[in-house]
Amino acid sequence: MEVTATVLWIMALLLFGSVASAVTAKRRSACAKLSFAITTVASVLMAGLAAQALLSPSGSLGGSLFRIPILESEAAFGLDGLGAIFLLIIAVLGFVAALYSIGYITHPHYAGESLARYYPFFFVFLLGMVGVTVAWDLFIFLVFWEVMTLASYFLVIFERENRTSLRAGFKYFVMTHIATACLIAAFVILRLKGDSFGFAAARGALSEILSGGGILAHGFLLLLFVGFATKAAIFPLGDWLPDAHPAAPSPISCLLSGVMIKIGVYGILRTFLWIAPSHPMISTWGGVIAFFGALSLFVGTMEALAQHDAKRLLAFHSMGQMGYIFLGVGIGLAFLRVSPALSAIGFIGGIYHLVNHACFKGLLFLNAGSTLLRTGTRELDRMGGLSRMMPLTAVTAVIASFAIAGIPPLNGFGSKWMLYQVSLFSGLQAPVYLLYGIAAIFISAVTLASFIKFLGASYFGQPSTNVSARGDGICEVPASMQAAQVILAIACVLFGVLPFLVVGPIHQALSAARPGLFPEASLLFSGPLAGINIQLGEGISSIWSPLPILLGLIVCLLIPFFIYRASGASVRKVTPWVCGEVHRPDEVRYQASGFYLTFRSLAAPVVGRARAAGFYPRWPSIRARWLAPVRTVFNFDFIYDVIVSALMKSIGWVSRVHSGYPQVYVLYMAAGLVVAVVLLYTLH
Amino acid sequence: METSSAATFALIPLICVIGAIAAAALQKISHWVSTAVVGFCAVLGLYEISALYPGTAVFEWQALPWLPAGRLGFRVDPLSSIMLIVVLVIGFFVVLFSKGYLNAGNRDHPTRTGQGRYYFWLLLFIAAMSGVVIASNLLQLFIFWEITTLCSWALISFYDTPKSLRAGYKALLMTHIGGLFLMTGIVLLYVRTHSFDFTALNQLEGKPLTIFFLLALMGGWAKAAQGPFYTWLPDAMEAPTPISAYLHAAAMVKAGIYLIARLVLSCSEATRAGLVASGVGTVMIVVAMATLFMALYLFFFQDELKKLLALSTITHLAYMLAGCAIALWGSWAAFQGAVLHLAAHAAGKGLLFLSVGALAYFSGSKRISELSGAGSKLPLVAVGFFVGAFTVTGVPPFAGFFSKLMIIGGAFSMGGFGPWLGVLLLIESVIAFAWFLWIGQKVFFGKLSPAAAAIGTSSGSMWTTLVALIILCFAITLVALPMVHQLQP
């Protein structure tokens, strides 16, 4: 497939979908199915294109579509391994989200909201993301980048009568728009140095800027970092995320968290790794990226521990998991010049985690959506015991939760394991990375704790009064939604058990991005049983083989099961004994808000009357009362008033001449006659 | 250079004047007459421009024997063409919109009589405005310039309320004072060079050049509501909304920009260097940036939608003047961006005004504090508002993004304090964007307010205009970008 033509076809298809869904929006079910069909076709095209780019040795490059001479833009599309990975994620999650939407968005819960505000933006959102990954020109990149934000903003405020949604959407759009302004500044500078917006010209321009050195070059890299890290929801720049993700409908949260925030990482990779040359400054910024990654994973996950709104909890975990990815990518950049092997493992670990996060976080948001539809709430306190009524959703949620918490042999473990390895190994050279690594390992445990709460409070335990009251209303979600969840759950298992499925293409994409720099895959990864076997020079190696572990785990699970069966012990089911007190059912349940109280009080110490707000800072609201009076300074009407009053006065003076009495006018005439006669005589 | 086609351009103001008189005479069907006349002129103008592009047409004739340099004539080049497209196309849609707006069903301002007067002045304005853009010399430009001021006065005062009469008077007086400065400048130019030609300013140098340019700038600032002259524009929002959209966003205030752009374009390299050396360029930039941030500051205290849009217009005109000023340093992309922004802003701000007009028509209120949730009642108006807001604040893929990018790129490439200028422009852009998003959310989303709940289901002939302008907010880039590219020194 030719890249430019295929990309244009995909875009045309998505635009058509946007229009078609707007037209058919009144017939909700038909609109949803039609949109799903269109998304499927687009996804297949995207996946085909991505597969082609990943399989071809050099990555397939597109050509220039048309030049925009005045803007110095090539308007070119192209795709290499790096872009293909992201394109593939878009294809899969876009497909899953559209599949899930069929049942979700047509549910009576959203009866009041028009689909004309959902699907058209859904398609444009996909279009924007596709455009960013296939752009081969900074200008095109920028345009699609903002189209993506624009469309997702309208999806975040889908429930437009809800004040919280509106506030979240506003915050999201403004924060990311500021980030875009940073990118605009950075790209304009690149264009001036390179005389074109094309990627090829940008390469020369960036190396020129870097060789110039000094504070200007750092300022430039800061612009890029802020622009991309804001989108990637890295703490503290990603403050928009905990508000925006819960506000959006669940399939959109799945796309936002599963795909869009990753596009920020794509930007980092594209600029810092692909466009930029190897330069000490890039390594410095690798350190900065790793630092913010570590900070983000710590703060985000710690704060997630205190949440009991299902989607808000997941959103904070997104912030945390993006921290893991940034940590890996940061280490990769930091060691790019010193140790390519270490660097390669950093990058691969980061991108592998990125792919995994797309799978399990996308799935978790879908799970949260399913429970939201059935229980009518996002509050974990008002769920409980759902696994009996929604078994499949519960199973997928368990898989996803274990994956994100890094339980072997699921995919989250594989990537986190690589990230631990790389931070520990790099800690040998710069101890600070050791600290990051320890933080990452600790936070993995915190993640598990948080998801035990998530699972325990929603799927297991006793049902809450809310759940009991709904009775038979709570049942498994429709087949289309189940299918969407199952697809992602399978991916979580598959990418965990067979890591080379993901790691291989990532390595290839990296090698293409920096030809000849990174060690061959055979040198880096070798070993038995389809696992990952990291070889970092002599004596340093570590092995992760999921299949034997999986086998061991199965055996370990089977033995107690058979012992249990063989023993034939009787099981007694009774209601909990509460000392005979009269109580409401909710009082004797384990609720989400009851988890980790000690931790939360530790995190929010009370000092006198002040109370710290926990790990996550609450930004103070600014109310500057002096702002309003200052505006009188700008009232320049006094100049005008002076002129007008002077004019009015002189007019009044003139008008006094006109008394209205005929006698006076006759007098004027006589006086005028005299003056005229006198003048005539004197002139002669 | 073609001579014959320039003469056909002269038909446009002529036909409009005839149409104006016809509209005044035929009170009852004045709307249809005006629509037909302006529609014809728009088609004629577009056809002529497409036939001419990318050339320049000049037609001159010795009309005033007693004035040695009194050649009258017409000159159409890409800069004029862009302005002419804006004037005629937006003008046509505004005339179309006026039918639906100016009637008894208007909840904000029920109008039963006066249509003839309205269309007379509107068409006269279109004639004068096309006269300004196709004028081949400063004298002629000035004459048409003053006619537009007159039309502005009459149309602002259209409702005959004390407030609107005062606003019209204020606009007349302030723009006229600016006009006097311009006239003094033109006289100075004539005394020194015996010519009214635009390019005659290249014969000036040193102090006379500085003084001439500053006097012309005063005229431009007054017309474009810049610096201390800005106060007339928010007050002029007493005018009927289509007039605010057309005169006070899309066309008349742009005459000030057109004048400055025309002068900058006519400058030779030496003249530009002279202007930079004498500090005129710096003055332009300082005034533009001061106006930009002053008007931006006033955004936050403005409760009336139309006045907010007027303030936003002031910031965008400042943006364009900043672009023109940057061009004096030789950074030509900024100039092209400024002219592109002129077109993009005309489409976007025109759309914003007409959306607000439609909102006021149905709800009877223009107050931000009184309106909420109107989007569910008037979805197309909501789309119009957001598209307009995104266009003027520069969100891709709408037109304003391209022009702002070019201006900012130009600022970065001018050297010296240029990058800081670019950063300031970016900051302004982001803040203005945030505020418009906030206001858009407040007015169109959220729970229904009583004023918004009272909106009945009513059909209007306004929808055509809104849809057309929404499309124009995308499409104007495609038309204007190649034309802007022709603007080389």
Chai-1 contact restraints between the chains, C-beta under 6 A:
chainA,res_idxA,chainB,res_idxB,connection_type,confidence,min_distance_angstrom,max_distance_angstrom,comment,restraint_id
A,I70,B,H485,contact,1.0,0.0,6.0,A-B,restraint_1
A,V143,B,P396,contact,1.0,0.0,6.0,A-B,restraint_2
A,V143,B,P397,contact,1.0,0.0,6.0,A-B,restraint_3
A,E146,B,V395,contact,1.0,0.0,6.0,A-B,restraint_4
A,E146,B,P396,contact,1.0,0.0,6.0,A-B,restraint_5
A,V147,B,P397,contact,1.0,0.0,6.0,A-B,restraint_6
A,L150,B,V395,contact,1.0,0.0,6.0,A-B,restraint_7
A,R160,B,F445,contact,1.0,0.0,6.0,A-B,restraint_8
A,E161,B,K447,contact,1.0,0.0,6.0,A-B,restraint_9
A,L166,B,Q441,contact,1.0,0.0,6.0,A-B,restraint_10
A,L166,B,F445,contact,1.0,0.0,6.0,A-B,restraint_11
A,F170,B,Q441,contact,1.0,0.0,6.0,A-B,restraint_12
A,F173,B,L437,contact,1.0,0.0,6.0,A-B,restraint_13
A,V174,B,A434,contact,1.0,0.0,6.0,A-B,restraint_14
A,H177,B,V430,contact,1.0,0.0,6.0,A-B,restraint_15
A,H177,B,F433,contact,1.0,0.0,6.0,A-B,restraint_16
A,I178,B,V430,contact,1.0,0.0,6.0,A-B,restraint_17
A,A181,B,L426,contact,1.0,0.0,6.0,A-B,restraint_18
A,A181,B,V430,contact,1.0,0.0,6.0,A-B,restraint_19
A,V188,B,G409,contact,1.0,0.0,6.0,A-B,restraint_20
A,V188,B,F412,contact,1.0,0.0,6.0,A-B,restraint_21
A,L192,B,F412,contact,1.0,0.0,6.0,A-B,restraint_22
A,L192,B,S413,contact,1.0,0.0,6.0,A-B,restraint_23
A,R631,B,L298,contact,1.0,0.0,6.0,A-B,restraint_24
A,R631,B,F301,contact,1.0,0.0,6.0,A-B,restraint_25
A,F634,B,M294,contact,1.0,0.0,6.0,A-B,restraint_26
A,F636,B,P228,contact,1.0,0.0,6.0,A-B,restraint_27
A,F636,B,T231,contact,1.0,0.0,6.0,A-B,restraint_28
A,D637,B,T231,contact,1.0,0.0,6.0,A-B,restraint_29
